[in-house]
Amino acid sequence: MTVQFFKIADDPRVLEKTLGSPLSPTYDNVNLLGSSSFMNPKLVLTFNNILLQANYFSINWGNTTVYYFMKDPILSPGGRCQVEGHEDVLYTNKDQILALHAYCSRCESKFERYAVDSAPLSLVTTVVTNLQFSGHVFSADGSLRQYLLTVKGGVHV
């Protein structure tokens, strides 16, 4: 099991993250701390200053590489450090997601006009319409008056 550490600045919700070069050194033959899960591993490492800079790491589990968001490292006696992570399922499965032929119900730029969506995104638009009212709609005395009718609405996401 090989672990590489990174410093990323991308939003966690972004599929395409910019990893850049891994911080040195790369850790080989890393031990898991107690009973760890595949999605939330706990590692025991020899302390190095890169662990204080990193916020992201990858583990090569044989033929599969999984990417993780890193929690703050915990220093232990004897020059050790405990590192916990939570799987970044978007980046880990990036290739499979990009290969999908499907409609996405949540996307910033592409959408399907006729897809049913229970929480549609709210677009900020202004619509100005001039309406002609006949008769004496707003004044009891029949005088000519002009009104500006403003309606504001939105959808909470």
Summary of the structure (lengths in Angstrom):
residues: 157
radius of gyration: 27.3
end to end distance: 41.2
largest distance: 90.4
contacts: 284
relative contact order: 0.15
helix: 8%
strand: 27%
